[in-house]
């Protein structure tokens, strides 16, 4: 990649920041795809690298999970009297690490004021070694109720759908998790988009959000139907995260919380995209706050160059779109844009004009070949 080309890339992404992301290019290849109702969600988090961000709780190993508390109701009042089984799963990427079920849940109604709180104990099933780019996620699923012996519970054999209420103080659906070496933490379910966040911030909405499963039937194997998948991320720092150039980094991984949330929720299905984007974002953040230190400015510019080379090595056709969408998340205030432009004025042209490596993947600060997707 030539110095001139890198200048063009940086100019494009800075212009995108100035216009609020108006130069957005399509990057749907890496965005969360619609999941089949029968398929449970995605998974856990941590980075073993020293200068790339981890996703989800810092720490890395799930040793015990306590329970989930879910507020439940019905999609259709005609289904009153139906019993349901509720299943909760914690996954690291696509690997199931903890799960729990509560069988034969009854007493649900269509009236949101009568939503029922259901507790589901969760048991640890495995403790896999965490790797960079991992993602921790909670999945909630439902089916027609069965007893311990597998026989159908009394009630209807089908239902239009199970409804989950969440994201309000009155209907705070959440789960409690112990992740070594962290203490037990409560994560509340939030969001309305396709990729939903779960974080430690308590909900503040006056009105609860809701998600419905697809139709349920005891026939055809009584398949589990997905209600939703929530990705564990740091809490949204809001305006407080814009008060300084450095912003808020609650887990101390070098990546601002707001940017970490964006990356995790934009690329929940690609560990490579998460890690490559995080590597770039960490370098870009350091570059932005280099101030009047030419040495640090050139060192961070070199790291930025490697991160850009890595993105283009992995996705030649989509890297420009990834960068154009990511940069406005990093340079999201006028002071941050001005600081970035000032740091650019300190650069030694040789920092950015060095030839790309013969094997472009070697520019990555991680091994993309060992990542699953």
Residue pairs with C-beta under 8 A, 6 or more apart in sequence:
1 305
1 308
1 309
1 312
1 356
2 353
3 349
3 352
3 353
6 305
6 308
6 352
7 352
9 308
9 320
9 323
10 344
12 23
12 320
12 323
12 324
13 323
13 324
13 326
13 327
13 328
13 331
14 327
14 331
14 337
14 340
14 341
15 23
16 22
16 23
16 24
16 324
16 325
16 327
16 328
17 327
17 328
17 330
17 331
17 332
17 337
18 337
20 328
21 324
21 325
21 328
23 324
24 321
24 324
24 325
25 318
25 320
25 321
25 324
25 325
26 321
27 266
27 318
27 321
27 322
27 325
29 315
29 318
30 266
30 267
30 269
30 270
30 273
30 315
30 318
30 322
31 194
31 266
31 267
31 269
32 194
32 195
32 265
32 266
32 267
32 268
32 269
33 269
34 194
35 41
35 226
35 229
36 226
37 213
37 214
37 225
37 226
38 223
38 224
38 225
38 226
39 226
40 87
40 89
40 91
40 96
40 139
40 141
40 224
40 226
40 229
41 89
41 91
41 137
41 138
41 139
41 226
41 228
41 229
41 230
42 91
42 93
42 94
42 135
42 137
42 139
42 229
42 231
42 268
42 269
43 90
43 91
43 92
43 93
43 94
43 95
43 97
43 134
43 135
43 136
43 137
44 56
44 62
44 90
44 91
44 92
44 93
44 97
44 130
44 134
44 135
44 136
44 137
44 232
45 54
45 55
45 56
45 57
45 60
45 92
45 130
45 134
45 135
45 136
45 232
46 54
46 55
46 56
46 57
46 58
46 59
46 60
46 130
46 131
46 134
47 53
47 54
47 55
47 130
47 132
47 133
47 134
47 253
47 275
47 278
48 130
48 131
48 132
49 132
49 365
49 366
51 254
51 279
51 282
51 365
52 132
52 253
52 254
52 275
52 278
52 279
52 282
52 365
52 366
53 253
53 254
53 255
53 260
53 263
53 278
53 281
53 282
54 60
54 130
54 132
54 134
54 251
54 253
55 133
55 134
55 135
55 136
55 231
55 232
55 233
55 260
55 263
55 264
55 274
55 278
56 134
56 135
56 136
56 231
56 232
56 233
56 264
57 136
57 177
57 179
57 182
57 185
57 232
57 251
58 182
58 251
58 252
58 253
59 179
59 180
59 181
59 182
60 130
60 179
60 180
61 127
61 130
61 179
61 180
62 90
62 92
62 97
62 98
62 124
62 127
62 177
62 178
62 179
62 180
63 124
63 127
63 178
63 179
63 180
64 124
64 178
65 90
65 98
65 100
65 122
65 123
65 124
65 175
65 176
65 177
65 178
66 121
66 122
66 175
66 176
66 177
66 178
66 184
67 100
67 119
67 120
67 121
67 122
67 175
67 176
68 88
68 100
68 119
68 120
68 122
68 138
68 140
68 173
68 174
68 175
68 176
69 117
69 118
69 119
69 120
69 172
69 173
69 174
69 175
70 86
70 88
70 117
70 118
70 120
70 140
70 164
70 166
70 173
71 115
71 116
71 117
71 118
71 164
71 165
71 166
71 171
71 172
71 173
71 208
72 84
72 86
72 105
72 108
72 115
72 116
72 117
72 118
72 162
72 163
72 164
72 165
73 108
73 109
73 110
73 111
73 112
73 114
73 115
73 116
73 162
73 163
73 165
74 80
74 82
74 108
74 109
74 110
74 159
74 160
74 161
74 162
74 163
75 110
75 159
75 160
75 161
75 162
75 163
75 212
75 213
76 110
76 159
76 160
76 161
77 109
77 110
78 160
79 108
79 110
79 156
79 159
79 160
79 161
80 108
80 109
80 110
81 106
81 155
81 156
82 106
82 108
82 144
82 145
82 155
82 156
82 158
82 159
82 216
83 104
83 105
83 106
83 144
83 145
83 152
83 153
83 154
83 155
84 104
84 105
84 106
84 108
84 142
84 143
84 144
84 145
84 159
84 162
84 216
85 101
85 102
85 103
85 104
85 105
85 142
85 143
85 144
85 145
85 146
86 101
86 102
86 105
86 118
86 120
86 140
86 141
86 142
86 162
87 99
87 100
87 101
87 120
87 140
87 141
87 142
87 143
87 224
88 99
88 100
88 101
88 120
88 122
88 138
88 139
88 140
88 141
88 175
89 96
89 98
89 99
89 138
89 139
89 141
90 96
90 97
90 98
90 99
90 122
90 136
90 137
90 138
90 139
90 175
90 177
91 97
91 136
91 137
91 139
92 128
92 130
92 134
92 135
92 136
93 134
93 135
93 271
93 372
94 372
95 126
95 128
96 125
96 126
97 124
97 125
97 126
97 127
97 128
98 122
98 123
98 124
98 125
99 122
99 123
99 125
100 120
100 121
100 122
100 123
101 120
102 118
102 119
102 120
102 121
103 145
103 146
103 147
103 148
103 153
104 145
104 146
104 147
104 153
105 116
105 118
105 145
106 145
106 153
106 155
107 116
108 116
108 162
112 165
112 171
112 208
112 210
115 165
115 171
115 208
122 175
122 177
131 271
131 370
131 371
132 271
132 275
132 366
132 371
133 271
133 272
133 274
133 275
133 366
133 371
134 271
135 231
135 232
135 264
135 268
135 271
135 274
136 231
136 232
137 198
137 229
137 230
137 231
137 232
137 268
138 175
138 187
138 189
138 198
138 229
138 230
138 232
139 226
139 228
139 229
139 230
140 164
140 226
140 227
140 228
140 229
140 230
141 213
141 224
141 225
141 226
141 227
142 162
142 213
142 216
142 224
142 225
142 227
143 216
143 222
143 223
143 224
143 225
144 152
144 153
144 156
144 157
144 158
144 159
144 216
144 217
144 218
144 222
145 152
145 153
145 155
146 152
146 153
146 222
147 153
152 218
157 217
157 218
157 219
158 215
158 216
158 217
158 218
158 219
159 215
159 216
159 217
160 215
161 212
161 213
161 214
161 215
161 216
161 225
162 212
162 213
162 216
162 225
162 227
163 210
163 211
163 212
163 213
164 173
164 210
164 211
164 212
164 227
164 228
165 171
165 173
165 208
165 209
165 210
166 172
166 173
166 188
166 189
166 190
166 203
166 208
166 209
166 210
166 211
167 173
167 188
167 189
167 190
167 191
167 203
167 205
167 208
167 209
168 203
168 204
168 205
168 206
168 207
168 208
168 209
169 202
169 203
169 204
170 208
171 208
172 188
172 202
172 203
173 188
173 189
174 186
174 187
174 188
174 189
174 198
175 186
175 187
175 189
175 198
176 184
176 185
176 186
176 187
177 184
177 185
177 187
178 184
178 185
179 185
185 200
186 200
187 198
187 199
187 200
187 230
187 232
188 198
188 199
188 200
188 201
188 202
188 203
189 196
189 198
189 228
189 230
190 196
190 197
190 198
190 199
190 201
190 203
190 209
190 230
191 197
191 209
191 230
192 209
193 265
195 231
195 264
195 265
195 266
195 268
196 228
196 229
196 230
196 231
196 265
197 230
197 231
197 232
197 233
197 236
197 261
197 264
197 265
198 230
198 231
198 232
198 233
199 232
199 233
199 234
199 235
199 236
200 235
201 235
201 236
211 227
211 228
212 227
213 225
213 226
213 227
214 225
214 226
215 225
216 225
229 268
231 264
231 265
231 268
233 257
233 260
233 261
233 264
233 265
234 250
234 251
234 257
234 260
234 261
235 250
235 257
236 257
236 258
236 261
237 247
237 248
237 250
237 256
237 257
237 258
240 248
241 247
241 248
241 256
241 257
241 258
242 332
242 333
245 288
245 289
245 335
245 336
245 339
246 256
246 285
246 289
247 256
247 257
247 258
247 285
248 256
248 257
248 258
249 255
249 256
249 257
250 257
251 257
253 260
254 282
254 285
254 286
255 263
255 278
255 281
255 282
255 285
256 281
256 285
256 330
258 329
258 332
259 281
259 285
259 326
259 329
259 330
260 278
262 326
262 329
263 274
263 277
263 278
263 281
263 326
264 274
266 277
266 325
267 273
267 274
267 277
269 373
270 373
271 371
271 372
271 373
272 314
272 368
272 371
272 373
273 315
273 322
275 366
275 368
275 371
276 307
276 310
276 311
276 314
276 322
276 364
276 368
277 311
277 322
277 326
279 307
279 310
279 364
279 365
279 366
280 304
280 307
280 308
280 310
280 311
280 323
280 326
281 326
281 329
281 330
282 303
283 300
283 303
283 304
283 306
283 307
284 304
284 307
284 327
284 330
284 340
285 330
286 296
286 300
286 303
287 297
287 300
287 301
287 303
287 304
287 340
287 343
288 330
288 331
288 336
288 339
288 340
288 343
289 339
290 296
290 297
290 300
290 343
290 346
291 339
291 342
291 343
292 346
293 346
294 346
294 348
297 343
297 346
297 347
298 346
298 347
298 348
298 351
300 343
301 343
301 347
301 351
301 352
302 351
302 352
305 351
305 352
305 354
306 363
306 364
306 365
307 363
307 365
308 319
308 323
309 356
309 357
309 360
309 363
310 360
310 361
310 363
310 364
310 365
310 368
311 319
311 322
311 323
312 319
312 360
313 360
313 361
313 363
313 364
314 361
314 364
314 368
315 322
330 336
331 337
331 340
356 363
357 363
361 368
361 369
